[in-house]
């Protein structure tokens, strides 16, 4: 997962990406009068010699690790106030953008001096990287782990990438959601990427597609001898477990190290206020084993009739500077074995999360040197998933890229994607901006065959394609595919964001026309500030459209008050009842988001449910700007395309004006 909280990425790209979040404290950029303007080239020229002295020293005392702006007294006042970054007019957060650009500039400068134009002293390069990391405020053990773990991969990317990357090449991808893009150079340009070859529908297929937009109350034909009515299918959506094998109950959970609740170097003793809870913690903590077991056993007890489980990834913890292939596989094996034991005979359809790889977030292209490829992971899941999937039939795509398709016993076709290559913290994107295109072409071709076979499809993936942390090169093409085959895609199911949300896909040519819906499973982890949850769907057994969705959770505050008792799980809400909807059709959901645009009160209820009624997040609250962002996140399916959201608010304003005039 990634979204709005700090996470460790990888090596120097990752260090700088993290910096763009962590440096908000050091470079607050708070409003104060007329904004200062910062010339990036001048800033870098001033910064380079100051940092060079620190990086080149034999040793550095702890007090010498100070934030960048403390090294530049002439910039301290400007950077502590409101400022603009010249040449980056679109940047939504100038402080993050400046930190990322300067960090990237520093490292690439030293890399060129030491490797390209020097003696090839890679150890010196990684010493520089670790010290840059320390200057950005991260703990020594974290910097050591990140750089040591990823150095060889970084070197491979830089050695083979042509042309050699510029700082903006790095930051416009890692900070895609912040539009850290130099004026005139944008990653949103379609010409930068290959496109999926989309087969247009035949005239007959076009007629079928057009009927899908008929409102559900428009009527239809009835058979004289209808078939016996089948019971709805019950499918559990489970995601983002993030099991921490080293979770320590009672340890200091306020560790300020991106992930907490285990024993860490130099960790202060816990106080009653900072002690990690028994069932996990609202701070940056993952799930202890007894918490994982409790989720599974509760589902089994509460829902004795389960037709299938959709698992959308992320078993491995958030300590991304401290992973290995062995520990990742151990955690995955332990969780998969638990699922097999608790749910015997229940079909389970899994996909990979971004944390399953080692190092985290990295899913390499298939054409790189063998030692960098993901063959080990794909072979591992082929073995682990053999109890659930026909591995012999799906092995070609599973070993190629971790994705597959199967037709279920109950009739719907499952397409399990590995869309983790689209995650903006996957720096193989710097090796190739569109190396994932064969998987998207396969997705199109698989849907095309399903269309010809008159099948309905459910798509499972980890990273929501509509999330700003999914690279636009993927989201744009995926959106085209969804629109083309929306009439057979009965549902999309994602994880990664950890929140309880849904998303509507709108036509690229008509932002008023919703065509498909994607559902997010939330998370069973509490990382960060969240209550654990899972979802239960009821599906029509013929069309495989969702009939109802329930969110189940427990309140972490209450659970930790009684560690000797199992948490009190309860149904937070049923979707139709909570939002007063006749059904879960695309048309009904479109009408729902129009209501959200007209009423902040109703939108606030959605935001509360999205945050799973978390105690700390409810206490923080959500302002009008926050609520608008929550609504826009529902209807944005391609980075930088805000047309659907803008139209919703335009229509709401017109409706309110009409109501005022008539009143």
Backbone torsions as a table, in degrees:
resi	resn	phi	psi	omega
1	UNK	NA	168.5	179.8
2	UNK	-145.3	-55.1	-151.9
3	UNK	-8.8	-109.4	-166.0
4	UNK	-95.1	-11.7	-178.2
5	UNK	-92.9	162.7	-178.7
6	UNK	-70.1	136.1	172.0
7	UNK	-137.0	151.9	175.8
8	UNK	-79.4	131.6	175.0
9	UNK	-95.4	-127.7	-175.4
10	UNK	-144.0	141.9	174.2
11	UNK	40.8	-147.8	-172.2
12	UNK	-70.4	-36.1	175.4
13	UNK	-59.9	-46.6	-178.1
14	UNK	-66.3	-41.7	179.2
15	UNK	-56.9	-44.2	-177.7
16	UNK	-71.0	-35.6	177.7
17	UNK	-62.7	-47.0	177.4
18	UNK	-59.3	-38.7	-178.4
19	UNK	-57.7	-35.1	-176.9
20	UNK	-64.3	-16.9	175.5
21	UNK	-99.5	-47.5	-174.8
22	UNK	-65.1	-34.4	-174.9
23	UNK	-72.1	-4.0	176.0
24	UNK	-60.2	-29.9	178.5
25	UNK	-74.4	-38.5	-177.7
26	UNK	-80.1	-33.7	-179.8
27	UNK	-123.9	77.8	-169.1
28	UNK	-67.3	-31.6	-179.8
29	UNK	60.1	37.0	-177.3
30	UNK	-75.7	147.6	-178.0
31	UNK	-59.3	135.2	177.6
32	UNK	-164.7	88.9	177.2
33	UNK	71.1	-155.7	-179.7
34	UNK	-68.3	130.9	-177.3
35	UNK	-62.8	139.0	169.5
36	UNK	-73.3	156.7	175.7
37	UNK	-113.7	131.5	-178.9
38	UNK	-112.0	124.0	174.4
39	UNK	-87.2	115.5	-173.1
40	UNK	-61.3	-43.1	-178.7
41	UNK	-62.2	-44.2	179.5
42	UNK	-65.4	-40.7	179.4
43	UNK	-61.8	-46.2	180.0
44	UNK	-64.5	-39.1	179.4
45	UNK	-65.3	-34.3	177.2
46	UNK	-75.5	-35.4	-175.6
47	UNK	-74.8	-38.4	-172.0
48	UNK	-54.5	-52.1	-178.4
49	UNK	-66.5	-31.9	179.0
50	UNK	-66.5	-44.5	-179.5
51	UNK	-71.6	-35.1	-179.1
52	UNK	-56.2	-39.2	179.9
53	UNK	-61.6	-42.0	-179.2
54	UNK	-71.6	-42.3	-176.5
55	UNK	-69.8	-29.9	-177.1
56	UNK	-87.4	-6.6	-178.5
57	UNK	-68.3	149.8	178.8
58	UNK	-62.4	-42.9	177.6
59	UNK	-144.2	157.1	177.4
60	UNK	-127.3	132.8	174.2
61	UNK	-75.1	157.2	-176.2
62	UNK	-57.7	-38.8	-177.3
63	UNK	-71.6	-10.1	178.6
64	UNK	-84.2	-11.0	176.1
65	UNK	-85.2	93.8	-179.1
66	UNK	-122.4	153.8	-179.5
67	UNK	-60.3	156.0	-177.3
68	UNK	-48.3	-50.5	-171.6
69	UNK	-67.2	-19.8	174.5
70	UNK	-72.9	-20.8	177.0
71	UNK	-78.9	-14.7	-175.1
72	UNK	-123.1	83.4	-178.6
73	UNK	-56.3	-31.9	-178.1
74	UNK	-69.6	-15.7	179.1
75	UNK	-106.5	-8.5	-170.3
76	UNK	-58.6	-43.8	-177.8
77	UNK	-67.3	-43.4	-178.3
78	UNK	-66.8	-38.8	-177.0
79	UNK	-78.1	-17.2	178.0
80	UNK	-87.5	-4.3	177.4
81	UNK	-114.4	-161.1	179.7
82	UNK	-82.8	127.0	-179.3
83	UNK	-142.1	160.2	175.8
84	UNK	-116.0	148.5	179.8
85	UNK	-102.8	111.6	-179.0
86	UNK	-58.0	135.4	178.8
87	UNK	87.3	-2.0	179.5
88	UNK	-131.7	59.9	-174.2
89	UNK	-63.7	-25.7	-176.3
90	UNK	-86.6	-11.1	-175.1
91	UNK	-58.3	126.7	-179.4
92	UNK	-81.4	-22.1	178.8
93	UNK	-139.4	97.9	-175.5
94	UNK	-62.4	-33.2	-178.7
95	UNK	-65.2	-47.1	179.1
96	UNK	-63.9	-43.1	-177.6
97	UNK	-63.7	-44.2	179.7
98	UNK	-62.5	-44.0	-179.2
99	UNK	-62.4	-44.1	180.0
100	UNK	-64.5	-46.7	-177.5
101	UNK	-63.7	-43.1	-178.3
102	UNK	-70.1	-39.9	178.3
103	UNK	-63.0	-44.3	179.0
104	UNK	-64.2	-41.4	178.3
105	UNK	-60.9	-45.1	-179.2
106	UNK	-61.0	-49.9	-176.5
107	UNK	-65.4	-46.1	-178.2
108	UNK	-63.1	-34.8	176.5
109	UNK	-62.6	-47.7	-179.8
110	UNK	-68.3	-35.6	178.3
111	UNK	-62.4	-45.6	179.8
112	UNK	-64.0	-42.1	-180.0
113	UNK	-63.9	-40.8	-171.5
114	UNK	-88.5	-39.5	-175.0
115	UNK	-98.6	-54.8	-173.3
116	UNK	-71.3	-48.0	-175.9
117	UNK	-104.9	2.4	-175.7
118	UNK	-114.6	-141.4	-174.2
119	UNK	-101.2	8.5	179.0
120	UNK	72.7	34.0	-177.4
121	UNK	-83.5	87.2	-175.6
122	UNK	-66.9	-32.1	179.6
123	UNK	-60.7	-38.0	178.7
124	UNK	-65.8	-38.1	178.4
125	UNK	-60.9	-44.2	-177.0
126	UNK	-73.8	-27.1	171.6
127	UNK	-63.1	-43.0	176.1
128	UNK	-58.8	-46.8	-177.7
129	UNK	-59.3	-42.9	-179.5
130	UNK	-65.1	-37.5	-178.9
131	UNK	-74.0	-34.7	173.6
132	UNK	-61.4	-43.0	177.4
133	UNK	-57.9	-43.7	180.0
134	UNK	-65.6	-38.5	178.1
135	UNK	-63.6	-24.5	179.0
136	UNK	-84.2	2.2	171.6
137	UNK	100.0	8.5	-177.4
138	UNK	-92.9	153.2	-177.1
139	UNK	-69.1	153.2	-174.2
140	UNK	-60.9	-45.1	-177.0
141	UNK	-64.3	-32.9	178.3
142	UNK	-67.9	-46.4	179.8
143	UNK	-63.3	-42.0	178.8
144	UNK	-60.6	-45.8	-177.4
145	UNK	-65.3	-44.7	-178.3
146	UNK	-62.4	-48.5	-175.4
147	UNK	-72.0	-44.6	179.8
148	UNK	-61.4	-37.3	-176.6
149	UNK	-70.2	-31.3	-168.7
150	UNK	-115.5	0.1	-174.2
151	UNK	-55.7	-45.6	-176.6
152	UNK	-66.2	-38.0	179.2
153	UNK	-66.9	-43.2	178.6
154	UNK	-59.2	-45.0	-179.1
155	UNK	-61.6	-39.3	179.4
156	UNK	-62.9	-45.3	-179.1
157	UNK	-61.7	-46.5	-178.2
158	UNK	-68.6	-35.4	-178.1
159	UNK	-69.9	-30.1	-172.9
160	UNK	-108.0	-9.8	-177.6
161	UNK	-79.6	128.5	177.2
162	UNK	-129.8	129.9	-5.2
163	UNK	-73.7	166.9	178.9
164	UNK	-60.0	138.0	-173.3
165	UNK	-69.0	146.7	169.1
166	UNK	-97.3	160.9	179.2
167	UNK	-52.9	-39.5	-179.0
168	UNK	-67.9	-25.5	175.6
169	UNK	-62.6	-34.5	179.9
170	UNK	-76.7	-51.4	-169.2
171	UNK	-73.5	-30.8	-179.0
172	UNK	-70.6	-19.3	175.0
173	UNK	-90.5	-53.2	-178.0
174	UNK	-62.7	-30.9	178.7
175	UNK	-112.3	40.4	-179.9
176	UNK	-54.5	-41.0	-176.1
177	UNK	-69.4	-16.7	179.1
178	UNK	-101.3	2.2	-179.8
179	UNK	51.4	46.6	176.3
180	UNK	-80.2	74.5	-171.3
181	UNK	-125.8	127.8	176.6
182	UNK	-65.1	139.4	-179.1
183	UNK	-52.5	129.8	178.4
184	UNK	89.1	-8.4	178.2
185	UNK	-127.6	110.6	-174.5
186	UNK	-133.2	136.3	177.2
187	UNK	-74.8	-4.1	178.5
188	UNK	-80.0	-7.1	-177.4
189	UNK	-70.6	120.2	-176.2
190	UNK	-63.4	-26.3	-176.8
191	UNK	-65.9	-14.7	-178.8
192	UNK	-73.9	-17.4	-170.8
193	UNK	-126.2	157.4	168.4
194	UNK	-71.3	161.5	179.2
195	UNK	-118.5	152.8	173.3
196	UNK	-71.7	138.2	176.7
197	UNK	-82.8	101.6	-174.3
198	UNK	-96.4	124.8	178.6
199	UNK	-81.8	121.1	-179.8
200	UNK	-68.3	153.7	179.8
201	UNK	-72.5	152.4	172.5
202	UNK	-72.4	171.8	179.7
203	UNK	-60.7	-40.8	179.0
204	UNK	-66.5	-41.4	178.5
205	UNK	-65.8	-34.6	178.8
206	UNK	-64.3	-35.6	176.7
207	UNK	-66.1	-40.2	176.6
208	UNK	-63.5	-43.8	179.7
209	UNK	-60.7	-41.0	-177.0
210	UNK	-66.1	-30.9	-178.6
211	UNK	-70.8	-21.1	-179.0
212	UNK	-66.8	-18.2	-178.3
213	UNK	-91.6	0.2	176.8
214	UNK	-68.2	127.9	179.5
215	UNK	-56.7	147.7	-174.8
216	UNK	-62.4	-21.6	-178.7
217	UNK	-94.9	14.7	-176.4
218	UNK	-82.1	-4.3	177.4
219	UNK	89.9	179.5	179.4
220	UNK	177.6	175.9	-177.3
221	UNK	-80.7	153.5	178.5
222	UNK	-122.6	136.5	178.1
223	UNK	-76.4	144.4	178.4
224	UNK	-67.0	-30.6	179.9
225	UNK	-126.9	76.9	-177.0
226	UNK	-63.0	147.8	178.6
227	UNK	-70.0	154.2	178.0
228	UNK	-55.9	137.7	-177.6
229	UNK	-72.6	130.0	179.0
230	UNK	-92.5	155.4	176.7
231	UNK	-73.6	147.0	176.8
232	UNK	-60.6	151.7	175.0
233	UNK	-82.7	138.1	176.8
234	UNK	-108.2	117.1	-179.1
235	UNK	-127.4	128.5	177.7
236	UNK	-91.0	132.5	174.6
237	UNK	-105.8	116.1	-175.5
238	UNK	-122.5	136.1	-177.0
239	UNK	-158.1	158.8	170.5
240	UNK	50.8	67.0	178.8
241	UNK	-75.9	-43.9	178.9
242	UNK	47.9	66.3	179.9
243	UNK	-76.9	127.8	177.5
244	UNK	-108.9	103.0	-179.6
245	UNK	-63.4	-18.4	-176.5
246	UNK	-107.0	18.3	177.9
247	UNK	-59.6	133.7	179.9
248	UNK	-121.8	113.6	176.9
249	UNK	-64.5	131.1	176.5
250	UNK	90.1	-7.6	177.6
251	UNK	-72.1	161.8	179.4
252	UNK	-63.0	113.9	-178.1
253	UNK	-88.7	-2.6	179.3
254	UNK	-104.0	66.3	-169.6
255	UNK	-91.4	-14.2	178.9
256	UNK	55.2	46.1	-178.1
257	UNK	-139.2	32.2	176.1
258	UNK	76.1	-32.2	174.1
259	UNK	-150.2	140.5	-171.3
260	UNK	-134.2	-167.9	178.0
261	UNK	73.5	28.9	165.9
262	UNK	-142.6	168.4	-179.9
263	UNK	-70.0	123.9	-177.7
264	UNK	-129.3	156.1	179.0
265	UNK	-59.3	141.6	174.9
266	UNK	58.5	27.6	-179.7
267	UNK	-80.9	127.1	180.0
268	UNK	-67.6	152.4	176.5
269	UNK	-58.9	149.4	-179.1
270	UNK	-76.6	149.8	169.2
271	UNK	-110.3	170.3	177.0
272	UNK	-56.4	-30.6	-178.6
273	UNK	-78.8	-28.9	-174.9
274	UNK	-103.1	-4.1	-175.8
275	UNK	-67.4	135.7	179.6
276	UNK	-67.5	134.0	-178.6
277	UNK	-70.7	162.6	-178.3
278	UNK	-67.0	-40.6	-176.1
279	UNK	-95.6	15.4	-177.3
280	UNK	107.8	-167.5	-168.7
281	UNK	-148.8	148.2	178.4
282	UNK	-68.6	-17.3	178.7
283	UNK	-76.1	-165.9	-170.9
284	UNK	-76.0	67.7	-173.4
285	UNK	-128.3	149.2	178.7
286	UNK	-100.2	-158.5	-167.7
287	UNK	-105.3	126.6	173.5
288	UNK	-71.2	162.0	-175.6
289	UNK	-60.1	-40.2	-179.4
290	UNK	-65.2	-24.9	174.8
291	UNK	-72.2	-39.0	176.7
292	UNK	-62.9	-45.8	-179.8
293	UNK	-61.2	-41.6	-177.6
294	UNK	-61.8	-42.6	179.5
295	UNK	-58.2	-50.5	-176.0
296	UNK	-63.7	-46.0	-176.6
297	UNK	-68.9	-34.3	176.6
298	UNK	-64.6	-44.7	179.4
299	UNK	-58.5	-43.0	-179.0
300	UNK	-62.5	-42.3	-179.7
301	UNK	-71.6	-42.9	-172.9
302	UNK	-74.9	-30.1	-174.0
303	UNK	-128.9	78.4	-175.6
304	UNK	-65.5	-26.1	178.8
305	UNK	-105.4	97.7	177.2
306	UNK	-119.4	124.2	179.2
307	UNK	-83.2	-27.4	179.0
308	UNK	-169.6	164.4	174.2
309	UNK	-125.0	131.4	171.0
310	UNK	-101.3	120.1	178.4
311	UNK	-115.9	114.6	-172.2
312	UNK	-104.5	34.1	161.4
313	UNK	94.8	172.1	179.9
314	UNK	73.1	82.3	171.1
315	UNK	-93.8	-34.7	-171.4
316	UNK	-78.0	151.3	-175.2
317	UNK	-70.7	178.5	-177.5
318	UNK	-95.3	5.9	178.7
319	UNK	-81.8	70.7	-169.3
320	UNK	-71.1	-10.0	176.0
321	UNK	-91.5	1.7	-174.3
322	UNK	-141.2	59.5	177.7
323	UNK	-124.7	167.8	172.6
324	UNK	-153.3	164.0	176.4
325	UNK	-58.7	-41.9	-176.2
326	UNK	-65.4	-45.9	-177.9
327	UNK	-70.8	-36.8	176.8
328	UNK	-62.8	-46.2	-180.0
329	UNK	-65.6	-35.8	178.3
330	UNK	-62.3	-44.2	179.5
331	UNK	-65.9	-43.3	179.9
332	UNK	-64.2	-43.0	-179.6
333	UNK	-62.4	-41.1	-179.2
334	UNK	-63.2	-42.7	-179.3
335	UNK	-72.1	-42.5	178.8
336	UNK	-63.1	-39.7	177.7
337	UNK	-62.8	-39.0	177.5
338	UNK	-62.6	-44.1	179.0
339	UNK	-61.1	-41.7	180.0
340	UNK	-66.2	-35.0	-178.7
341	UNK	-75.1	-40.4	-175.7
342	UNK	-80.4	-31.5	-176.8
343	UNK	-119.5	60.3	-178.7
344	UNK	-64.7	134.0	177.4
345	UNK	79.0	-3.0	179.4
346	UNK	-91.1	122.8	177.1
347	UNK	-61.7	135.8	177.6
348	UNK	-128.8	131.6	-177.6
349	UNK	-116.9	104.0	-173.5
350	UNK	-102.0	158.3	167.2
351	UNK	-135.6	165.2	-179.4
352	UNK	-83.1	148.4	171.8
353	UNK	-103.6	168.2	-178.6
354	UNK	-66.9	-21.0	-179.2
355	UNK	-86.5	-7.4	-178.3
356	UNK	-73.8	-23.0	-179.1
357	UNK	-81.3	161.4	172.9
358	UNK	-131.0	123.3	-8.7
359	UNK	-61.7	161.9	-176.7
360	UNK	-59.6	146.5	174.1
361	UNK	78.7	-8.9	-172.6
362	UNK	-98.2	114.6	174.3
363	UNK	-122.9	101.2	-168.9
364	UNK	-75.3	153.7	171.2
365	UNK	-61.8	159.2	-176.4
366	UNK	-81.0	-9.8	-175.1
367	UNK	-103.2	11.4	177.2
368	UNK	-87.4	175.0	179.5
369	UNK	-57.3	146.2	-171.2
370	UNK	-54.9	-37.1	-175.8
371	UNK	-67.1	-16.0	-179.3
372	UNK	-100.2	-10.1	-175.5
373	UNK	-76.4	171.2	-175.3
374	UNK	-99.3	20.5	-176.1
375	UNK	-54.8	-39.7	-177.9
376	UNK	-59.2	-41.0	-178.0
377	UNK	-71.6	-42.0	-179.2
378	UNK	-67.8	-35.6	175.1
379	UNK	-66.5	-38.3	-179.5
380	UNK	-64.5	-48.1	-178.0
381	UNK	-69.7	-29.5	176.0
382	UNK	-60.2	-38.5	178.4
383	UNK	-72.6	-43.2	-176.6
384	UNK	-71.6	-33.7	-175.2
385	UNK	-91.1	1.4	-176.1
386	UNK	-63.0	-24.4	178.0
387	UNK	-71.7	-18.8	-175.1
388	UNK	-113.0	-30.2	-171.5
389	UNK	-120.2	151.6	175.4
390	UNK	-77.7	81.3	-170.3
391	UNK	-56.8	-38.3	-179.2
392	UNK	-58.5	-37.8	-177.7
393	UNK	-75.9	-33.1	-173.3
394	UNK	-104.1	-0.2	-175.3
395	UNK	-55.8	-39.0	-178.1
396	UNK	-55.7	-46.0	-179.7
397	UNK	-81.1	-31.0	180.0
398	UNK	-64.6	-42.0	179.9
399	UNK	-80.2	-22.0	176.8
400	UNK	-73.9	-41.8	-175.5
401	UNK	-158.6	12.3	175.6
402	UNK	79.3	23.0	179.5
403	UNK	-126.7	163.8	-173.2
404	UNK	-163.8	169.6	169.5
405	UNK	-141.8	140.6	176.9
406	UNK	-142.9	150.9	170.5
407	UNK	-96.0	127.7	-174.7
408	UNK	-79.2	160.9	176.5
409	UNK	-60.7	-26.8	-178.7
410	UNK	-92.3	3.1	166.3
411	UNK	113.5	-28.9	-178.1
412	UNK	-79.1	147.4	175.5
413	UNK	-89.6	131.0	175.8
414	UNK	-98.4	132.6	168.8
415	UNK	-116.8	112.4	179.1
416	UNK	-100.5	109.6	-177.0
417	UNK	-90.7	154.4	164.5
418	UNK	-113.0	85.3	-177.7
419	UNK	-96.3	16.8	176.9
420	UNK	-61.5	-26.1	173.6
421	UNK	-58.2	-20.1	179.7
422	UNK	-80.6	-11.8	-178.2
423	UNK	-63.8	127.8	-171.9
424	UNK	-66.3	-10.8	175.1
425	UNK	-91.4	8.1	175.3
426	UNK	-91.4	98.1	-171.6
427	UNK	-78.3	7.5	166.7
428	UNK	-67.0	-13.8	173.1
429	UNK	-62.6	-23.4	177.4
430	UNK	-78.8	-21.7	174.0
431	UNK	-75.2	-39.1	177.7
432	UNK	-156.2	130.4	-178.5
433	UNK	-76.6	-15.5	-175.0
434	UNK	-141.6	31.9	-177.8
435	UNK	-66.3	-15.2	179.5
436	UNK	-82.7	-0.9	-173.1
437	UNK	-59.1	-36.1	177.9
438	UNK	-57.7	-35.1	178.0
439	UNK	-66.6	-40.3	178.9
440	UNK	-67.1	-36.7	176.4
441	UNK	-65.9	-39.4	176.1
442	UNK	-61.7	-41.1	177.6
443	UNK	-58.7	-48.0	177.8
444	UNK	-58.0	-47.7	-176.2
445	UNK	-65.6	-35.9	178.4
446	UNK	-67.6	-41.5	176.8
447	UNK	-66.9	-36.4	178.0
448	UNK	-61.8	-42.9	178.5
449	UNK	-67.8	-38.1	177.5
450	UNK	-63.1	-38.8	176.9
451	UNK	-60.9	-44.8	-179.8
452	UNK	-67.7	-28.5	179.8
453	UNK	-91.1	4.4	179.2
454	UNK	59.3	43.9	179.2
455	UNK	-102.4	154.9	170.2
456	UNK	-103.7	151.5	-168.6
457	UNK	-131.8	139.8	165.3
458	UNK	-113.0	131.5	179.0
459	UNK	-106.8	127.2	176.6
460	UNK	-110.7	136.4	176.9
461	UNK	-154.1	163.4	179.5
462	UNK	-89.1	-62.5	-176.3
463	UNK	-79.4	123.0	176.7
464	UNK	-61.0	128.4	-177.3
465	UNK	-65.8	-19.1	-179.4
466	UNK	-86.9	-5.5	-176.8
467	UNK	-76.4	141.9	179.0
468	UNK	-64.7	-14.5	177.6
469	UNK	-88.7	5.0	172.3
470	UNK	-102.2	122.9	-171.7
471	UNK	-58.0	137.4	-173.9
472	UNK	-61.8	-27.3	177.3
473	UNK	-59.7	-31.3	175.1
474	UNK	-82.7	-49.7	-170.6
475	UNK	-61.8	-38.1	-178.5
476	UNK	-63.7	-46.9	-177.9
477	UNK	-71.7	-38.2	178.3
478	UNK	-62.1	-41.3	179.4
479	UNK	-61.8	-39.9	177.0
480	UNK	-60.8	-42.3	-179.0
481	UNK	-65.6	-44.6	180.0
482	UNK	-59.7	-44.7	-179.7
483	UNK	-64.0	-40.2	-178.9
484	UNK	-63.8	-38.1	-173.6
485	UNK	-113.5	22.4	-176.4
486	UNK	-59.5	-27.7	-177.1
487	UNK	-70.8	-17.0	176.7
488	UNK	-112.7	-9.7	177.4
489	UNK	-84.2	102.0	-176.7
490	UNK	-82.1	-13.2	178.2
491	UNK	-178.2	148.7	173.2
492	UNK	-123.3	142.9	-173.1
493	UNK	-137.8	123.9	-174.3
494	UNK	-128.5	172.0	174.1
495	UNK	-132.0	-138.2	167.8
496	UNK	77.8	-45.2	-172.9
497	UNK	-80.4	-19.6	178.8
498	UNK	72.7	-3.3	-179.0
499	UNK	-108.7	161.2	-176.7
500	UNK	-89.8	95.0	-175.0
501	UNK	-138.1	165.2	170.8
502	UNK	-134.0	165.4	-176.9
503	UNK	-142.0	139.1	178.0
504	UNK	-107.1	130.2	174.5
505	UNK	-92.3	128.5	178.3
506	UNK	-109.2	154.2	178.4
507	UNK	-58.4	138.2	179.2
508	UNK	-66.2	-27.8	-179.0
509	UNK	-94.2	-15.7	-177.0
510	UNK	-143.0	93.1	-175.8
511	UNK	-69.4	3.6	174.9
512	UNK	-96.3	-5.4	-172.8
513	UNK	-111.9	106.9	177.0
514	UNK	-78.8	137.9	-174.7
515	UNK	-122.6	-21.3	-175.9
516	UNK	-159.7	161.2	-179.5
517	UNK	-129.7	144.9	174.1
518	UNK	-123.8	140.1	-178.3
519	UNK	-113.5	139.4	176.0
520	UNK	-106.1	136.5	-176.0
521	UNK	-80.0	-9.6	-176.5
522	UNK	82.5	-124.9	179.2
523	UNK	-170.4	151.0	168.9
524	UNK	-91.6	-12.1	173.3
525	UNK	-80.8	158.8	176.4
526	UNK	-93.9	-3.2	-177.0
527	UNK	-68.2	117.2	-12.3
528	UNK	-120.1	139.6	177.7
529	UNK	64.3	31.1	-175.2
530	UNK	-125.5	156.5	170.6
531	UNK	-88.3	146.8	176.8
532	UNK	-66.5	147.8	177.3
533	UNK	-154.4	167.3	166.2
534	UNK	-147.3	171.5	-178.5
535	UNK	-126.4	151.7	175.4
536	UNK	-125.3	123.8	178.8
537	UNK	-108.0	143.4	166.2
538	UNK	-107.4	128.5	-177.9
539	UNK	-119.1	144.9	171.1
540	UNK	-62.8	128.3	-174.2
541	UNK	-75.2	-4.5	178.8
542	UNK	-108.1	-51.0	-178.6
543	UNK	-88.7	-20.3	-177.7
544	UNK	64.0	19.7	171.1
545	UNK	-77.1	146.9	178.0
546	UNK	-69.1	132.8	176.4
547	UNK	-96.4	-33.5	180.0
548	UNK	-159.5	153.4	175.8
549	UNK	-135.1	130.6	176.4
550	UNK	-115.8	140.6	172.8
551	UNK	-108.6	124.4	178.2
552	UNK	-110.8	140.1	-177.1
553	UNK	-159.6	175.1	166.0
554	UNK	-136.7	156.7	179.7
555	UNK	-83.8	120.4	-174.4
556	UNK	-67.1	-37.3	178.5
557	UNK	-56.7	-49.6	-179.0
558	UNK	-65.3	-41.8	-177.4
559	UNK	-61.3	-40.4	-177.4
560	UNK	-73.9	-13.8	175.8
561	UNK	-73.4	-21.8	-179.3
562	UNK	-130.3	71.8	-176.3
563	UNK	-64.2	-17.5	-180.0
564	UNK	-85.7	1.8	179.3
565	UNK	-123.6	151.4	175.1
566	UNK	-65.6	148.1	177.3
567	UNK	-60.4	151.3	179.0
568	UNK	-91.9	90.4	177.3
569	UNK	-69.7	145.7	175.4
570	UNK	-152.1	158.3	177.2
571	UNK	-77.3	112.2	-179.1
572	UNK	-66.0	-45.8	178.4
573	UNK	-167.3	160.2	167.0
574	UNK	-106.1	133.0	-167.7
575	UNK	-58.9	-50.1	-176.5
576	UNK	-61.7	-43.5	-178.9
577	UNK	-69.1	-43.7	-176.3
578	UNK	-61.8	-39.8	-176.8
579	UNK	-104.4	6.0	177.5
580	UNK	54.3	59.3	-178.6
581	UNK	-115.5	147.8	176.1
582	UNK	-74.2	-26.9	-178.4
583	UNK	-164.1	-177.6	-179.2
584	UNK	-108.0	28.1	179.4
585	UNK	-68.7	160.6	177.2
586	UNK	-58.2	-39.7	-179.2
587	UNK	-63.1	-43.3	179.1
588	UNK	-65.4	-39.2	179.3
589	UNK	-68.2	-33.7	175.3
590	UNK	-63.6	-43.2	177.8
591	UNK	-64.1	-33.5	178.9
592	UNK	-63.6	-46.6	-178.7
593	UNK	-68.2	-27.1	173.3
594	UNK	-65.8	-37.3	174.9
595	UNK	-64.7	-40.6	177.8
596	UNK	-58.0	-41.7	-178.4
597	UNK	-66.4	-26.0	-177.8
598	UNK	-90.9	-18.6	-173.8
599	UNK	-137.5	110.8	176.4
600	UNK	-64.8	-28.7	179.2
601	UNK	-63.7	-45.9	178.5
602	UNK	-69.0	-38.0	178.1
603	UNK	-64.3	-35.9	178.8
604	UNK	-65.4	-36.4	176.3
605	UNK	-63.2	-38.1	175.7
606	UNK	-63.9	-44.0	-179.6
607	UNK	-61.2	-40.7	178.4
608	UNK	-61.2	-44.9	178.6
609	UNK	-66.6	-38.0	178.7
610	UNK	-58.8	-40.2	179.5
611	UNK	-84.4	6.4	177.9
612	UNK	56.9	36.6	177.6
613	UNK	47.6	41.8	179.0
614	UNK	-67.1	132.8	-179.0
615	UNK	-57.0	-51.3	-178.0
616	UNK	-66.7	-34.9	-179.0
617	UNK	-75.0	-36.2	174.7
618	UNK	-63.7	-35.0	178.1
619	UNK	-67.6	-37.1	178.2
620	UNK	-68.7	-36.1	177.9
621	UNK	79.4	-179.0	-176.8
622	UNK	-145.3	115.3	-178.3
623	UNK	-77.8	180.0	179.0
624	UNK	-59.8	-41.1	178.2
625	UNK	-64.5	-42.1	177.1
626	UNK	-60.6	-42.9	-179.6
627	UNK	-66.3	-40.6	177.4
628	UNK	-61.3	-42.8	178.2
629	UNK	-61.1	-37.0	179.1
630	UNK	-64.6	-40.1	178.5
631	UNK	-69.9	-44.1	-179.9
632	UNK	-61.3	-33.4	179.2
633	UNK	-65.2	-27.3	178.7
634	UNK	-69.3	-38.2	-169.3
635	UNK	-108.6	4.2	176.6
636	UNK	-94.1	119.6	-179.8
637	UNK	-119.3	8.5	178.3
638	UNK	-153.5	127.1	-177.6
639	UNK	-51.6	133.4	175.3
640	UNK	78.1	5.7	176.5
641	UNK	-106.0	96.9	-176.8
642	UNK	-102.1	12.5	-172.0
643	UNK	-61.7	-42.8	-178.4
644	UNK	-63.5	-40.7	-180.0
645	UNK	-68.2	-44.6	179.0
646	UNK	-60.3	-39.9	179.6
647	UNK	-65.6	-39.7	177.9
648	UNK	-58.2	-44.0	-179.0
649	UNK	-73.3	-31.2	174.9
650	UNK	-64.3	-45.3	179.3
651	UNK	-64.8	-37.7	178.6
652	UNK	-64.8	-40.8	179.1
653	UNK	-64.8	-41.8	178.3
654	UNK	-63.3	-42.4	-180.0
655	UNK	-64.4	-42.5	179.3
656	UNK	-65.9	-37.4	178.8
657	UNK	-66.1	-41.2	178.8
658	UNK	-63.7	-42.3	179.2
659	UNK	-62.8	-40.8	-179.8
660	UNK	-64.6	-43.0	-179.2
661	UNK	-65.9	-42.0	-178.6
662	UNK	-70.3	-26.5	179.2
663	UNK	-76.4	NA	NA
